[in-house]
Amino acid sequence: MRRRSVFRKPSLKASFKARTTGRAKRAVKRAIIPGYGKKGTGFIKNPKRSMYNAVYHRTSIDTLKPIKNKKRTIQGQGSQQSSSSCLWWIFWIVILILCLANIHITLGILLVCGVVWLLVKLFKKHDKITSSNTVNVDQNDVPNTSKLPTAKPVVHEGNLVAGNKSYNINPKILPLLYFTDGQLKNIDSEVGEPAAISINFPVAEGQFQKLNYYPSYSELTPEQRDGFLSWLSTDLSNIPDIGFAFLLLYCLERHILHDEYLEESLKIISKLQSQINNGSFDYYSSTSIGYIFFIHKRLDLLKYVDLNKCDIKLQILLSHRLSADQLIALASKVDFRNQHYIKEYPELFKKALVENLKRNFGSEYFEYELSNIQKLKKEPYMFSNYSLRKGNNRPDLLMPDPLSDRKLCHDIYAELQKAHDQVKGFLEIKRAVESKKDKSKKKIAKPKRINSKTGYPMSTDKQIRNATEQLKLTRKFLKINQISSYSSRSSQEKMEDLVWNNSAEKMDSADLEYKKGEWDKAEKLWLTCVAINYRAANRLRIMYQKEHRFNDAVQIIDFAVDSPVLRKINNDSYITDFKKKLETAEQKSMKHENEDQSKLSEEDLKKLNRDSDYWFKKIETVKFYV
């Protein structure tokens, strides 16, 4: 067996080749072959050769090493490299003496030294990684992320290099952002987070166009990315584009969903709400706020929220008083439909409402208490981050609907009605005084459009077009059956769905026929809906009074007031309103008794009662399926 020399034989040819053609080949392989040139790849490919080379490298001496060390010292390594070279020579002289003495003992010592050397190297590498991950982290600005499912981002003094530009991101915002690459990576690109930042995407200074709906960082132009990152470097006081606010809201929603950074997220949402006047942003931000309060039970954070910028239903849930402006905004939601004075005399109506509130509650606020929040109807609220809506497990917030509390709606309706009556009385007095001052001024009535076939009045072309479009939308909605399918829907909600499905198209068709001057067709359609839709009864009352069918108007309203179906489906405010309409209709009927042209027969009224009995049995069966 030929003994191997302790000293390595230098080869100028191999050394030259490694620095020329060999370097080029290695570069090509590194670009094509995954893992090429990485430590450990050689052992996987050829274990025997790898082990041999490792042993040979550690048990032989490089004869050119002193020359190499000398060159390094000249290039700036200094005395540290020289001392290392001397220690190297002393070590190998000792090894040579041991080899000459006893080869077996020498091999044992070499094996132990190799194992110790590998362990030391591994520990040094681990310490280096740990220190690089903890350096320059401001512990005060980075909240606890023990519940975070992804890696904690490494914050390097708020600096971020994206594309070819450096940004100094606000240190309070940086931990709340998501990154798909770089040292700050804390989410995988496969998640599909639209607000996740990639430092490899190009950025460029310049004017940028307005962002599209549902923006995504990956789909932004380089100028838009630069604008977004530059805005994140400020205190968020000036928002160049509402799309930037939505991108930041995407990140906050994901954190809120995972119960992370709740206080920090809420402060930023409140700051954005104070600067943005947009109904869509108010709705989606209200979803996040509601999620914090109703799912995570963090009512202690309510102090950071301006409820006036939230959705009106969230305001009702979290507050126990409403201003006059809030009551007026709720008029349509509590079925207060006579809003003529609200639209024509808003200041006068508000003044009358405030005076009533001071008289009843001692302040300018309407005070109330919700009966039982747990029993209220639940209404779904969605997050704006569309990546959270994927799959069947949509994290929608089923927030209690305070307007399903009938007592609250009735009380709000009553306050609005009082203000309405006061404004009406004041204007009647004002008109009487003005008419005495100047009787010469008379209003010139506009000529009415008449349907030549029927002789009934017609609406304008614009009103007819709007009614046609509304009918098309209703038919389309019913066709695709997009009614909410939440399993938690109560029997009351299912009854309302049943009524709407069976009356919506007929009601819109009747409105269209009425506007076209086809009053007879409209009457037939409304009569089929009177038993289940109180709007049909009211529309018939108006039409009958215009036709001088005053007794028919009284009978229709009287039927609606006594209908058990309508009482079961609608709230108490409807009954109060219709009783007042019934009283007015009876007065008109008595006043114009000699002019009455009513047409409804006993058979028509019997048919209405049969329809009412049919629908009462129908909605009673709904409870069986709950």
URKA-V612336 format. One record per residue. N is the residue number from 1. PSI is psi in whole degrees, -180 to 180 (NA if undefined). D_FIRST is the distance of its C-alpha to the first C-alpha in Angstrom with 1 decimal. Layout:
n: {N & N}
psi: {PSI & PSI}
d_first: {D_FIRST & D_FIRST}
This chain:
n: {1 & 2 & 3 & 4 & 5 & 6 & 7 & 8 & 9 & 10 & 11 & 12 & 13 & 14 & 15 & 16 & 17 & 18 & 19 & 20 & 21 & 22 & 23 & 24 & 25 & 26 & 27 & 28 & 29 & 30 & 31 & 32 & 33 & 34 & 35 & 36 & 37 & 38 & 39 & 40 & 41 & 42 & 43 & 44 & 45 & 46 & 47 & 48 & 49 & 50 & 51 & 52 & 53 & 54 & 55 & 56 & 57 & 58 & 59 & 60 & 61 & 62 & 63 & 64 & 65 & 66 & 67 & 68 & 69 & 70 & 71 & 72 & 73 & 74 & 75 & 76 & 77 & 78 & 79 & 80 & 81 & 82 & 83 & 84 & 85 & 86 & 87 & 88 & 89 & 90 & 91 & 92 & 93 & 94 & 95 & 96 & 97 & 98 & 99 & 100 & 101 & 102 & 103 & 104 & 105 & 106 & 107 & 108 & 109 & 110 & 111 & 112 & 113 & 114 & 115 & 116 & 117 & 118 & 119 & 120 & 121 & 122 & 123 & 124 & 125 & 126 & 127 & 128 & 129 & 130 & 131 & 132 & 133 & 134 & 135 & 136 & 137 & 138 & 139 & 140 & 141 & 142 & 143 & 144 & 145 & 146 & 147 & 148 & 149 & 150 & 151 & 152 & 153 & 154 & 155 & 156 & 157 & 158 & 159 & 160 & 161 & 162 & 163 & 164 & 165 & 166 & 167 & 168 & 169 & 170 & 171 & 172 & 173 & 174 & 175 & 176 & 177 & 178 & 179 & 180 & 181 & 182 & 183 & 184 & 185 & 186 & 187 & 188 & 189 & 190 & 191 & 192 & 193 & 194 & 195 & 196 & 197 & 198 & 199 & 200 & 201 & 202 & 203 & 204 & 205 & 206 & 207 & 208 & 209 & 210 & 211 & 212 & 213 & 214 & 215 & 216 & 217 & 218 & 219 & 220 & 221 & 222 & 223 & 224 & 225 & 226 & 227 & 228 & 229 & 230 & 231 & 232 & 233 & 234 & 235 & 236 & 237 & 238 & 239 & 240 & 241 & 242 & 243 & 244 & 245 & 246 & 247 & 248 & 249 & 250 & 251 & 252 & 253 & 254 & 255 & 256 & 257 & 258 & 259 & 260 & 261 & 262 & 263 & 264 & 265 & 266 & 267 & 268 & 269 & 270 & 271 & 272 & 273 & 274 & 275 & 276 & 277 & 278 & 279 & 280 & 281 & 282 & 283 & 284 & 285 & 286 & 287 & 288 & 289 & 290 & 291 & 292 & 293 & 294 & 295 & 296 & 297 & 298 & 299 & 300 & 301 & 302 & 303 & 304 & 305 & 306 & 307 & 308 & 309 & 310 & 311 & 312 & 313 & 314 & 315 & 316 & 317 & 318 & 319 & 320 & 321 & 322 & 323 & 324 & 325 & 326 & 327 & 328 & 329 & 330 & 331 & 332 & 333 & 334 & 335 & 336 & 337 & 338 & 339 & 340 & 341 & 342 & 343 & 344 & 345 & 346 & 347 & 348 & 349 & 350 & 351 & 352 & 353 & 354 & 355 & 356 & 357 & 358 & 359 & 360 & 361 & 362 & 363 & 364 & 365 & 366 & 367 & 368 & 369 & 370 & 371 & 372 & 373 & 374 & 375 & 376 & 377 & 378 & 379 & 380 & 381 & 382 & 383 & 384 & 385 & 386 & 387 & 388 & 389 & 390 & 391 & 392 & 393 & 394 & 395 & 396 & 397 & 398 & 399 & 400 & 401 & 402 & 403 & 404 & 405 & 406 & 407 & 408 & 409 & 410 & 411 & 412 & 413 & 414 & 415 & 416 & 417 & 418 & 419 & 420 & 421 & 422 & 423 & 424 & 425 & 426 & 427 & 428 & 429 & 430 & 431 & 432 & 433 & 434 & 435 & 436 & 437 & 438 & 439 & 440 & 441 & 442 & 443 & 444 & 445 & 446 & 447 & 448 & 449 & 450 & 451 & 452 & 453 & 454 & 455 & 456 & 457 & 458 & 459 & 460 & 461 & 462 & 463 & 464 & 465 & 466 & 467 & 468 & 469 & 470 & 471 & 472 & 473 & 474 & 475 & 476 & 477 & 478 & 479 & 480 & 481 & 482 & 483 & 484 & 485 & 486 & 487 & 488 & 489 & 490 & 491 & 492 & 493 & 494 & 495 & 496 & 497 & 498 & 499 & 500 & 501 & 502 & 503 & 504 & 505 & 506 & 507 & 508 & 509 & 510 & 511 & 512 & 513 & 514 & 515 & 516 & 517 & 518 & 519 & 520 & 521 & 522 & 523 & 524 & 525 & 526 & 527 & 528 & 529 & 530 & 531 & 532 & 533 & 534 & 535 & 536 & 537 & 538 & 539 & 540 & 541 & 542 & 543 & 544 & 545 & 546 & 547 & 548 & 549 & 550 & 551 & 552 & 553 & 554 & 555 & 556 & 557 & 558 & 559 & 560 & 561 & 562 & 563 & 564 & 565 & 566 & 567 & 568 & 569 & 570 & 571 & 572 & 573 & 574 & 575 & 576 & 577 & 578 & 579 & 580 & 581 & 582 & 583 & 584 & 585 & 586 & 587 & 588 & 589 & 590 & 591 & 592 & 593 & 594 & 595 & 596 & 597 & 598 & 599 & 600 & 601 & 602 & 603 & 604 & 605 & 606 & 607 & 608 & 609 & 610 & 611 & 612 & 613 & 614 & 615 & 616 & 617 & 618 & 619 & 620 & 621 & 622 & 623 & 624 & 625 & 626}
psi: {125 & 128 & 137 & 141 & 147 & -31 & 136 & 136 & 117 & 146 & 108 & -34 & -47 & -38 & -42 & -42 & -37 & -27 & -7 & -92 & -35 & -40 & -41 & -42 & -41 & -37 & -41 & -45 & -36 & -33 & -28 & -45 & 119 & 131 & -1 & 135 & -5 & 149 & 133 & -16 & -38 & -39 & -37 & -40 & -45 & 87 & -40 & -46 & -37 & -43 & -39 & -47 & -38 & -43 & -42 & -41 & -31 & -14 & 11 & 164 & 132 & 115 & -22 & 4 & -41 & -37 & -43 & -41 & -35 & -41 & -43 & -38 & -40 & -36 & -2 & 9 & -26 & -162 & -20 & -40 & -35 & -43 & -36 & -37 & -40 & -45 & -37 & -46 & -42 & -42 & -46 & -26 & -42 & -41 & -39 & -41 & -42 & -36 & -42 & -31 & -55 & 114 & -36 & -45 & -37 & -45 & -38 & -44 & -42 & -39 & -45 & -43 & -39 & -43 & -45 & -41 & -41 & -42 & -43 & -42 & -41 & -42 & -39 & -41 & -41 & -42 & -36 & -42 & -42 & -42 & -36 & -27 & -16 & -10 & 145 & 28 & 123 & 106 & -25 & -31 & -13 & 111 & 172 & 129 & 33 & -26 & -2 & 126 & -15 & 176 & 144 & 128 & 148 & 116 & 115 & 78 & 30 & 5 & 141 & 129 & 113 & 131 & -119 & 25 & 148 & 139 & 144 & 82 & 141 & 122 & -21 & -19 & -32 & -44 & -16 & -8 & 164 & 138 & 141 & -6 & 177 & -175 & -25 & 7 & 127 & 11 & 146 & 146 & -24 & -20 & -31 & 24 & 116 & -24 & 0 & 135 & 134 & 124 & -9 & -14 & 140 & 148 & 153 & 141 & 152 & 175 & 140 & 152 & 164 & 138 & 150 & 170 & 149 & 65 & 160 & 136 & -37 & -25 & 0 & 155 & 161 & -36 & -38 & -39 & -41 & -41 & -40 & -49 & -35 & -38 & -37 & -17 & -5 & -169 & 15 & 19 & -33 & 121 & 108 & -33 & 137 & -22 & -33 & -41 & -38 & -38 & -43 & -37 & -34 & -47 & -45 & -38 & -40 & -41 & -43 & -40 & -36 & 13 & 47 & 146 & 43 & -47 & -45 & -42 & -42 & -38 & -43 & -42 & -43 & -38 & -40 & -41 & -36 & -19 & -14 & 129 & 82 & 123 & -38 & -44 & -39 & -40 & -52 & -38 & -32 & -32 & -45 & -44 & -44 & -36 & -40 & -42 & -40 & -26 & -49 & -6 & 39 & 64 & -14 & -15 & 5 & -24 & -19 & -3 & 135 & 101 & -24 & -19 & 2 & 172 & 142 & -34 & -35 & -36 & -43 & -39 & -38 & -11 & 164 & 21 & 150 & 141 & 174 & -40 & -40 & -38 & -41 & -38 & -24 & 2 & -51 & -33 & -21 & 21 & 28 & 96 & -21 & 80 & 25 & -47 & -30 & -39 & -40 & -33 & 63 & -42 & -41 & -41 & -44 & -41 & -44 & -39 & -43 & -41 & -40 & -40 & -41 & -38 & -37 & -35 & -5 & 8 & -179 & 15 & 145 & 116 & 145 & 168 & 127 & 138 & -58 & 104 & -35 & -29 & -1 & 153 & 139 & 139 & 132 & 137 & 136 & 154 & 152 & -25 & 102 & -17 & -19 & -11 & 0 & 146 & -174 & -25 & 67 & 128 & 47 & 148 & 116 & 90 & 139 & 138 & 107 & -22 & -1 & -4 & 106 & -35 & -43 & -46 & -40 & -42 & -41 & -42 & -43 & -42 & -42 & -38 & -39 & -46 & -39 & -46 & -38 & -45 & -41 & -47 & -41 & -43 & -34 & -43 & -42 & -43 & -39 & -41 & -44 & -34 & -32 & -33 & -38 & 95 & -8 & -25 & 118 & 141 & 136 & 114 & 139 & 142 & 134 & 147 & 132 & 135 & 118 & -26 & -42 & -25 & 4 & 154 & 154 & 156 & 178 & 164 & -38 & -43 & -38 & -40 & -43 & -41 & -37 & -44 & -39 & -40 & -40 & -43 & -41 & -44 & -41 & -42 & -43 & -32 & -45 & -7 & 62 & 28 & 141 & 137 & 28 & 134 & -18 & 8 & 135 & 174 & -36 & -44 & -39 & -34 & -42 & -39 & -44 & -45 & -44 & -43 & -32 & -3 & -17 & -50 & -40 & -40 & -45 & -36 & -41 & -42 & -42 & -45 & -39 & -44 & -28 & -2 & 8 & 71 & -32 & -41 & -41 & -40 & -43 & -42 & -42 & -35 & -29 & -16 & -8 & -34 & -21 & -6 & 112 & -22 & -34 & -41 & -42 & -40 & -39 & -39 & -47 & -45 & -41 & -40 & -33 & -31 & 3 & 31 & 67 & -38 & -36 & -39 & -41 & -44 & -39 & -45 & -39 & -40 & -43 & -39 & -40 & -4 & 120 & -28 & -49 & -35 & -35 & -34 & -39 & 166 & 177 & -23 & -31 & -42 & -44 & -44 & -43 & -30 & -38 & -39 & -38 & -42 & -43 & -43 & -39 & -38 & -42 & -38 & -41 & -37 & -37 & 38 & -39 & -17 & 3 & 134 & 39 & 149 & -18 & 132 & 173 & -35 & -38 & -42 & -36 & -40 & -40 & -41 & -38 & -41 & -41 & -44 & -41 & -47 & -29 & -43 & -36 & -47 & -23 & -31 & -16 & -35 & -26 & -28 & 0 & NA}
d_first: {0.0 & 3.8 & 6.3 & 9.4 & 12.7 & 15.4 & 18.0 & 18.6 & 19.2 & 22.8 & 24.1 & 27.8 & 28.0 & 26.5 & 28.6 & 31.8 & 31.2 & 30.8 & 34.1 & 36.0 & 35.4 & 32.8 & 35.5 & 38.1 & 35.9 & 35.1 & 38.9 & 39.7 & 37.2 & 38.5 & 42.0 & 41.3 & 38.6 & 39.6 & 37.3 & 35.1 & 33.8 & 34.8 & 32.5 & 30.8 & 31.2 & 27.5 & 26.4 & 29.0 & 28.0 & 24.2 & 23.2 & 19.4 & 19.4 & 21.9 & 20.1 & 16.9 & 19.1 & 21.1 & 18.3 & 16.9 & 20.5 & 21.1 & 18.1 & 18.2 & 21.1 & 23.2 & 24.2 & 27.4 & 28.6 & 31.0 & 32.6 & 32.9 & 34.4 & 36.8 & 38.0 & 38.7 & 40.6 & 42.8 & 43.5 & 45.0 & 42.4 & 43.7 & 42.6 & 41.1 & 38.1 & 37.8 & 37.7 & 35.1 & 32.9 & 33.4 & 32.4 & 29.3 & 28.2 & 29.2 & 27.2 & 23.9 & 24.6 & 25.0 & 21.8 & 20.0 & 21.7 & 20.8 & 17.1 & 17.4 & 19.5 & 17.8 & 14.9 & 16.4 & 19.8 & 18.7 & 17.3 & 20.6 & 22.7 & 21.1 & 21.8 & 25.4 & 26.0 & 25.0 & 27.4 & 30.1 & 29.7 & 30.1 & 33.2 & 34.8 & 34.4 & 36.0 & 38.9 & 39.5 & 39.7 & 42.1 & 44.4 & 44.5 & 45.7 & 48.3 & 49.7 & 50.1 & 52.0 & 54.4 & 55.2 & 58.6 & 60.1 & 63.8 & 64.2 & 68.0 & 68.1 & 65.6 & 67.1 & 65.3 & 63.1 & 61.9 & 63.5 & 62.1 & 60.0 & 58.0 & 56.0 & 58.0 & 58.4 & 57.1 & 60.1 & 59.4 & 62.8 & 64.5 & 62.8 & 61.8 & 60.2 & 61.2 & 60.7 & 61.1 & 63.5 & 63.5 & 66.1 & 67.2 & 67.9 & 70.4 & 68.3 & 70.7 & 70.0 & 66.3 & 65.1 & 67.5 & 65.9 & 63.2 & 60.2 & 57.8 & 55.1 & 54.0 & 53.8 & 57.2 & 56.2 & 57.9 & 58.6 & 56.9 & 58.3 & 58.5 & 61.3 & 63.6 & 65.2 & 67.6 & 67.8 & 64.0 & 63.0 & 60.0 & 59.1 & 57.7 & 61.2 & 63.0 & 66.0 & 68.6 & 71.8 & 75.1 & 77.9 & 77.0 & 78.9 & 80.2 & 77.6 & 78.1 & 78.9 & 75.9 & 73.7 & 69.9 & 67.7 & 65.5 & 68.6 & 70.1 & 70.3 & 68.4 & 71.8 & 72.6 & 69.3 & 69.9 & 73.4 & 72.1 & 69.4 & 71.9 & 74.5 & 71.9 & 71.6 & 75.3 & 77.3 & 78.2 & 81.9 & 82.2 & 81.0 & 80.6 & 80.3 & 80.9 & 77.6 & 75.7 & 77.4 & 76.5 & 72.8 & 72.8 & 74.8 & 72.1 & 69.6 & 72.1 & 72.9 & 69.3 & 69.1 & 72.5 & 71.4 & 68.4 & 70.6 & 68.9 & 70.6 & 74.1 & 76.0 & 74.2 & 74.7 & 78.4 & 79.2 & 77.7 & 79.6 & 82.8 & 82.4 & 81.8 & 84.8 & 87.0 & 86.3 & 86.2 & 89.4 & 87.9 & 88.8 & 85.4 & 83.5 & 85.9 & 85.3 & 81.5 & 81.4 & 83.9 & 81.4 & 78.8 & 81.4 & 82.6 & 79.1 & 78.6 & 82.0 & 82.2 & 78.6 & 77.0 & 80.3 & 80.1 & 83.8 & 83.2 & 82.0 & 85.4 & 86.4 & 84.1 & 85.8 & 88.9 & 90.3 & 92.7 & 89.8 & 88.5 & 89.6 & 93.2 & 92.2 & 89.6 & 92.3 & 94.6 & 91.9 & 90.8 & 94.2 & 97.5 & 99.9 & 100.4 & 102.2 & 105.0 & 102.6 & 100.1 & 103.0 & 104.1 & 100.6 & 100.6 & 103.9 & 102.5 & 100.0 & 102.8 & 104.9 & 107.4 & 108.2 & 111.4 & 109.7 & 112.5 & 113.4 & 109.7 & 109.2 & 112.6 & 113.3 & 109.9 & 111.1 & 114.3 & 112.4 & 109.9 & 112.7 & 114.5 & 111.3 & 110.6 & 114.1 & 113.8 & 110.5 & 112.1 & 115.0 & 112.9 & 109.9 & 111.1 & 108.4 & 107.3 & 104.6 & 104.8 & 103.4 & 102.0 & 99.8 & 97.7 & 98.6 & 95.2 & 92.1 & 90.1 & 92.7 & 92.9 & 91.7 & 88.1 & 87.5 & 84.1 & 82.8 & 79.7 & 77.1 & 76.9 & 73.1 & 72.8 & 69.1 & 70.3 & 72.6 & 69.9 & 69.7 & 72.1 & 71.7 & 73.8 & 74.3 & 78.0 & 80.3 & 83.1 & 85.5 & 88.9 & 91.8 & 94.6 & 97.1 & 96.9 & 98.9 & 102.4 & 104.2 & 102.4 & 103.2 & 106.8 & 107.2 & 105.7 & 107.9 & 111.0 & 110.4 & 110.0 & 113.1 & 115.1 & 114.1 & 114.9 & 118.4 & 119.1 & 118.1 & 120.2 & 123.3 & 122.9 & 122.7 & 125.7 & 127.8 & 126.6 & 127.4 & 130.9 & 131.6 & 130.4 & 132.3 & 135.6 & 134.8 & 134.2 & 135.3 & 135.4 & 131.6 & 130.5 & 127.2 & 127.2 & 125.4 & 122.8 & 123.7 & 121.8 & 119.9 & 121.4 & 119.9 & 122.4 & 121.8 & 122.0 & 124.0 & 121.6 & 120.0 & 116.5 & 113.8 & 112.3 & 109.8 & 107.1 & 107.8 & 107.8 & 104.4 & 102.9 & 104.2 & 102.8 & 99.3 & 99.5 & 100.3 & 97.3 & 94.9 & 96.3 & 95.9 & 92.3 & 91.4 & 92.9 & 91.2 & 87.7 & 88.6 & 86.8 & 88.5 & 86.2 & 84.4 & 83.5 & 83.7 & 85.5 & 88.7 & 91.8 & 94.7 & 96.8 & 94.2 & 94.0 & 97.8 & 97.8 & 95.2 & 97.4 & 100.5 & 98.8 & 97.3 & 100.7 & 102.8 & 100.8 & 101.2 & 104.9 & 105.6 & 104.1 & 105.9 & 109.2 & 108.7 & 108.1 & 111.2 & 113.3 & 112.2 & 113.1 & 116.6 & 116.1 & 117.3 & 118.2 & 114.7 & 113.3 & 115.7 & 114.5 & 110.8 & 111.5 & 113.7 & 110.6 & 108.6 & 111.3 & 110.3 & 106.7 & 106.8 & 109.3 & 108.8 & 110.5 & 113.6 & 113.8 & 113.5 & 116.3 & 118.5 & 118.2 & 119.0 & 121.9 & 123.5 & 123.3 & 125.1 & 127.7 & 126.4 & 126.8 & 127.2 & 124.1 & 122.1 & 123.4 & 122.4 & 118.9 & 118.2 & 119.9 & 117.6 & 114.5 & 115.5 & 116.1 & 113.1 & 110.8 & 107.8 & 108.1 & 108.5 & 105.3 & 103.2 & 104.5 & 105.0 & 108.3 & 108.9 & 109.6 & 112.5 & 114.0 & 113.9 & 115.4 & 118.2 & 119.2 & 119.1 & 121.2 & 123.8 & 124.0 & 124.2 & 127.0 & 128.9 & 128.6 & 129.7 & 132.8 & 133.6 & 133.3 & 134.6 & 137.1 & 134.5 & 131.9 & 130.4 & 128.0 & 126.7 & 124.4 & 125.9 & 125.6 & 123.2 & 120.8 & 120.8 & 120.2 & 117.2 & 115.8 & 116.2 & 114.5 & 111.5 & 111.3 & 111.3 & 108.6 & 106.3 & 106.9 & 105.6 & 102.7 & 101.4 & 102.0 & 99.4 & 96.7 & 96.5 & 95.3 & 92.0 & 91.1}
